[in-house]
Amino acid sequence: MGKFIVIGERLSATASSVNRAFAEMDPEPILERASAQLKAGAVCLDVNIGPAEDNGPEIMKWVVRLLQDNFDNVPLSLDTSNKAAIEAGISVYNRSRGKPIVNSADAAGRLDYMDLAAANDAICIALCNGDGIARDNDERMGYCQTLLEHGLELGMSEDDIWFDPMFLVIKGMQDKVKEMLECIHMFSEMGLHSTGGLSNSSNGMPKAIRPVMDSSMIAMAMMQGLTSAIVNPNNTRLMETIKSCDIILGNTLYADSYLEL
């Protein structure tokens, strides 16, 4: 599948300072966080503007233009429950470095997000769940099949559907995590791309532990075939782990300076 794709997670309305910057269309906090993530090794940025019910389309157009104008048309993942905002973002998106990513469809209430992606020749992140979190891999793979078939019927390429097994909160669902990793291996065996919000794994853990756990999780997931993830690239330990795994997996060529590249 090639080198692991790092999608930066730190432009999310869940952070109060980012939410305020979106609402006020204040560029400085957005540009500062984007720059730090790209310098740390992110190749794509997830832009989560939250529900943005009032002026979502205007916010998304503004932030897409802001980021792509300032960072050489950086690839973006557009994330909001406001479908009109995603369509607005796509309408001004520069594709010179790749297609926009629609984050995200699922096999129930958000299946139409895949329709949106297909209609706009975009990549779609497909969550392997329905009305709730899948109970086991039988359900995950059932949802995967539903989403895959729907995307193909719409004329999408398999390469444009990135399947998300849903990273589980280890602190509360420790007994389910191994099976989730096995699901990633199943995706890999089918030749499918995969992704997910890695930081969910360490939710609720002490701040000092989270980088350790996230780094361990990404290593195990990459060995199962994970091809990308939405992560905090400013976590140095995590980025060192990803670069090291890319070497071990043969995705990049070894050099003594590989951590600096």
Long-range contacts (C-beta under 8 A, 24 or more apart in sequence): 1-188, 1-193, 1-225, 1-227, 1-251, 2-227, 2-251, 3-246, 3-251, 3-252, 4-222, 4-226, 4-227, 4-228, 4-229, 4-242, 4-245, 4-246, 4-251, 5-43, 5-44, 5-195, 5-227, 5-228, 5-229, 6-41, 6-42, 6-43, 6-44, 6-228, 6-229, 6-231, 6-233, 6-239, 6-242, 7-42, 7-43, 7-44, 7-45, 7-46, 7-77, 7-101, 7-195, 7-228, 7-229, 7-230, 7-231, 8-34, 8-37, 8-38, 8-40, 8-42, 8-44, 8-45, 8-46, 8-230, 8-231, 8-232, 8-233, 9-46, 9-197, 9-199, 9-230, 9-231, 9-232, 10-36, 10-37, 10-232, 10-233, 10-234, 11-37, 11-45, 11-46, 11-47, 11-48, 11-63, 12-46, 12-48, 12-50, 12-79, 13-48, 13-49, 13-50, 13-52, 14-48, 14-50, 19-50, 22-49, 22-50, 22-52, 22-59, 22-63, 23-59, 25-59, 25-62, 27-66, 30-63, 30-66, 30-67, 31-66, 31-67, 31-70, 34-67, 34-70, 34-71, 34-74, 35-71, 36-234, 37-233, 37-234, 38-71, 38-74, 40-233, 40-234, 40-236, 40-239, 41-233, 41-239, 41-242, 41-243, 42-233, 43-75, 44-74, 44-75, 44-76, 44-77, 44-98, 44-101, 45-74, 45-75, 45-76, 45-77, 46-76, 46-77, 46-79, 46-103, 46-230, 47-76, 47-77, 47-78, 47-79, 47-89, 48-79, 48-80, 48-103, 49-79, 49-80, 49-82, 49-85, 50-80, 50-81, 51-80, 51-81, 51-82, 52-80, 52-82, 52-85, 53-82, 56-80, 56-82, 56-84, 56-85, 56-88, 57-82, 57-84, 57-85, 57-87, 57-88, 58-88, 59-85, 60-85, 60-86, 60-88, 60-89, 61-88, 61-89, 61-91, 61-92, 63-89, 64-89, 64-92, 64-93, 65-92, 68-93, 68-94, 72-97, 73-97, 75-99, 75-100, 75-101, 76-100, 76-101, 77-101, 77-102, 77-103, 77-125, 77-230, 78-102, 78-103, 79-103, 79-104, 83-112, 83-113, 83-116, 86-113, 86-116, 87-116, 87-120, 90-120, 90-122, 99-123, 99-160, 101-125, 101-162, 103-230, 104-164, 105-147, 106-130, 106-143, 106-147, 107-143, 107-146, 107-147, 111-147, 111-150, 114-147, 114-150, 114-151, 114-154, 114-156, 114-161, 115-154, 117-156, 117-160, 118-151, 118-154, 118-155, 118-156, 119-154, 122-160, 123-160, 123-161, 123-162, 124-151, 124-156, 124-160, 124-161, 124-162, 125-162, 125-164, 125-195, 126-151, 126-161, 126-162, 126-163, 126-164, 127-164, 127-166, 128-163, 128-164, 128-165, 128-166, 128-183, 129-166, 133-166, 133-168, 134-166, 136-179, 137-179, 137-182, 137-183, 137-186, 140-165, 140-166, 140-180, 140-183, 141-183, 141-186, 144-187, 144-192, 148-192, 158-191, 158-192, 158-193, 159-193, 161-192, 161-193, 162-193, 162-194, 162-195, 162-227, 162-228, 163-187, 163-192, 163-193, 163-194, 163-195, 164-194, 164-195, 164-196, 164-197, 165-194, 165-196, 166-196, 166-200, 167-196, 167-197, 167-198, 167-199, 167-200, 167-201, 167-217, 168-200, 168-201, 169-200, 169-201, 169-203, 169-204, 170-201, 170-202, 170-205, 170-213, 170-217, 171-202, 171-203, 171-204, 171-205, 172-204, 177-201, 181-220, 181-221, 181-224, 182-224, 184-221, 184-224, 184-225, 184-226, 185-224, 185-225, 187-225, 188-224, 188-225, 188-226, 188-227, 189-225, 193-227, 193-228, 194-225, 194-226, 194-227, 194-228, 195-226, 195-227, 195-228, 195-229, 195-230, 196-221, 196-226, 196-229, 196-230, 197-229, 197-230, 198-229, 198-230, 198-231, 199-230, 199-231, 199-232, 211-235, 211-236, 211-237, 211-238, 212-237, 214-238, 215-240, 215-241, 218-242, 218-245, 219-244, 219-245, 222-246, 222-249, 223-249
